[in-house]
Amino acid sequence: MNSYPHLQAAEKALVPIFSGIDATVKHNLKKVLNAFRYHRVGTHHFAGVSGYGHDDLGRQTLDKVLADVMGAEAAAVRVQFVSGTHAIACCLFGVLRPGDEMLAVAGAPYDTLEEVIGLRGRGQGSLMEFGIDYRQLELTAEGEIDWQGLGKAISDRTRVVLIQRSCGYSWRSSFSIADIEKIVRLVKEQNPNTICFVDNCYGEFIEDKEPPAVGADLIAGSLIKNLGGTIVTAGGYVAGTAEWVEAATCRLTAPGIGSSGGATFDQNRLLFQGLFLAPQMVGEAMKGNHLTAYVFEQLGYPVNPLPMAPRRDVIQAIQLGSPEKLIAFCRAIQQHSPIGSYLDPVPAAMPGYESELVMAGGTFIDGSTSEFSADGPLREPYIVFCQGGTHWTHIAIALEAAIVAVGES
């Protein structure tokens, strides 16, 4: 089967969408440049400090820059966050106390949060082990927010509402900024003191606003996803209301230290440069998502989001229907990755995940999903989740092989 006609047709059909993505990239890059200019970022901000990390001018300035970009009161960018899950956990443990309740409004959370909450695993200091109650609002049969149920779901004990912006490993639509704004409004109408917390992973720079700009109290994410621009080597961030950002950093470090500590290990230049590159890299990933969806829908596979649908994160899901096709797809992507193209992805257990995963991740930064990768849990209906991409043309090359590997539905 010749795969090129599918890609050529997709590229032609997607020209107007690619142009719209470029406009969003330009808007978000202007926000970043304005923040850099306002805070007078210079080469002196690239120097780092050692030890406790006190008085790190670069780190302090980057926090202010990111807060402006996110439309937040405060932010903390730290290489000490080992993952997005770690940043999220620090937020939850920072603002929740024994006897509080957390409500997830999009059904089951992402796999790696299940042990943080206490839904599975051996405890080891989960939220439930600390006496924090958990409740989740199931999605509708169509995979949408249960708006009617949310309108009466908040009680006086509901301290935190968890909003997972991305679809994660579920077959649902990710949330738009307009969706998040509506969730926040409904929650605050019932209890103004409830903290609206957004897991912002995979969603940064997709639209022209971020959740704090529409009322979210706190957000968190990873720097080896969108915000690191594919070059940041590790870390995460939190942003939002100053009080809650400080509470989260007190869980990262210790009460009394909070955001004042944390050496940057000479990473400041990469952190600033990654933020500068991030809008462009996100735009390339979005283009690759549209291309992937278009081609595989033409081949007869269910895709989510649909090819012409607006993007809400950098994840494109394809329902392949069998473990053999899931593995074959990931092998094709790995073989066309810049790093480790000779490796053969095989299903394996991964810390924090319930099911075995098969993963193609030939990336320069280990585990980076801002670079092009594909993975999926070995469970029905065998969905592969494509993520990231430094430039859509690389994604197109990898797709040529993936199309041949799995064939038509």
Stockholm file with secondary structure:
# STOCKHOLM 1.0

chainA/1-409         MNSYPHLQAAEKALVPIFSGIDATVKHNLKKVLNAFRYHRVGTHHFAGVSGYGHDDLGRQTLDKVLADVMGAEAAAVRVQFVSGTHAIACCLFGVLRPGDEMLAVAGAPYDTLEEVIGLRGRGQGSLMEFGIDYRQLELTAEGEIDWQGLGKAISDRTRVVLIQRSCGYSWRSSFSIADIEKIVRLVKEQNPNTICFVDNCYGEFIEDKEPPAVGADLIAGSLIKNLGGTIVTAGGYVAGTAEWVEAATCRLTAPGIGSSGGATFDQNRLLFQGLFLAPQMVGEAMKGNHLTAYVFEQLGYPVNPLPMAPRRDVIQAIQLGSPEKLIAFCRAIQQHSPIGSYLDPVPAAMPGYESELVMAGGTFIDGSTSEFSADGPLREPYIVFCQGGTHWTHIAIALEAAIVAVGES
#=GR chainA/1-409 SS CCCHHHHHHHHHHTHHHHHHHHHHHHHHHHHHHHHHHHTTCCGGGGCCCCTTCTTCHHHHHHHHHHHHHHTCSEEEEETTCCSHHHHHHHHHHHHCCTTCEEEESSSSCCGGGHHHHTSSSCCSSCTGGGTCEEEECCCCTTSCCCHHHHTTCCCTTEEEEEEECSCTTSSSCCCCHHHHHHHHHHHHHHCTTSEEEEECTTTTTSSSCCGGGGTCSEEEEETTTGGGTTTCCSCEEEEESHHHHHHHHHHHSCTTTGGGCCCCTTCHHHHHHHHHHHHHHHHHHHHHHHHHHHHHHHTTCCEESCTTSCCSSSEEEEECCSHHHHHHHHHHHHHTSSSCTTCCCCCBCCTTCSSCEEEECCCSSTTCSSSSEEEEESSTTCEEEEECCSCHHHHHHHHHHHHHHHCCC
#=GC SS_cons         CCCHHHHHHHHHHTHHHHHHHHHHHHHHHHHHHHHHHHTTCCGGGGCCCCTTCTTCHHHHHHHHHHHHHHTCSEEEEETTCCSHHHHHHHHHHHHCCTTCEEEESSSSCCGGGHHHHTSSSCCSSCTGGGTCEEEECCCCTTSCCCHHHHTTCCCTTEEEEEEECSCTTSSSCCCCHHHHHHHHHHHHHHCTTSEEEEECTTTTTSSSCCGGGGTCSEEEEETTTGGGTTTCCSCEEEEESHHHHHHHHHHHSCTTTGGGCCCCTTCHHHHHHHHHHHHHHHHHHHHHHHHHHHHHHHTTCCEESCTTSCCSSSEEEEECCSHHHHHHHHHHHHHTSSSCTTCCCCCBCCTTCSSCEEEECCCSSTTCSSSSEEEEESSTTCEEEEECCSCHHHHHHHHHHHHHHHCCC
//
